[in-house]
Amino acid sequence: MNYVYAGMWFVCGLILMVKLGKENRVFYAAGGFFLVLGAWWLANELTPEVDLFTGVPGWILRGIAVVALLLLVPTFIRHSREENRKFQEEQKAKQPKKEQDGDETK
């Protein structure tokens, strides 16, 4: 079953890098993080004598995850806000001139 999880991480990483990487460069970093997760999960399954999710290897993985989150979350938030701002501007531009100026009477 752990091979399925490793494959899932690889597929998610590749989708982020190949499909969404053209939209924004941050998806390359996010996809790379998912590829690291897939490799970690696969290495854990292939080496049953060592549990890579506990002890020092587990803390290394947690450190990688924290660094990835600290780098990626602000970038995703900034990207989301820019997209939302663009959407709001487009919606405002689509409104008739009378509604934009606040001259609408009820």
C-alpha positions, -999 to 999 in steps of 0.1 A, spaced: 0 0 0 29 24 7 39 21 -30 5 37 -38 13 66 -15 47 71 -31 32 70 -66 5 95 -55 32 119 -43 51 115 -76 20 121 -97 10 151 -77 45 166 -80 46 160 -118 12 175 -123 22 206 -104 54 209 -123 42 201 -158 7 214 -159 8 243 -135 44 253 -136 37 274 -167 12 294 -148 35 303 -119 71 293 -110 61 286 -75 45 253 -87 79 240 -97 90 243 -61 58 228 -48 61 200 -73 97 194 -62 86 191 -26 60 165 -36 87 146 -55 108 146 -24 79 133 -4 74 105 -30 111 96 -29 111 96 9 80 73 11 95 50 -15 128 48 3 110 41 35 92 12 19 123 -2 2 144 -2 34 122 -20 60 150 -21 85 150 17 88 119 37 96 124 71 78 94 86 95 107 84 131 139 95 149 164 117 131 152 109 96 117 119 107 129 152 120 148 158 88 116 153 68 97 176 92 124 202 87 121 199 50 84 203 52 86 234 75 111 251 51 89 242 21 58 256 38 75 287 50 86 294 14 55 283 -4 26 295 17 33 333 15 39 329 -23 5 311 -27 -12 337 -6 3 366 -26 -7 348 -59 -42 342 -46 -46 379 -36 -33 391 -70 -58 368 -88 -86 380 -66 -77 416 -72 -76 410 -110 -110 393 -108 -125 422 -88 -112 447 -114 -126 427 -142 -160 425 -125 -159 463 -119 -150 469 -156 -180 448 -167 -205 468 -146 -223 496 -164 -209 531 -159 -239 543 -138 -233 515 -112 -196 522 -110 -201 559 -101 -227 552 -74 -254 572 -92 -278 543 -91 -311 553 -74 -335 528 -59 
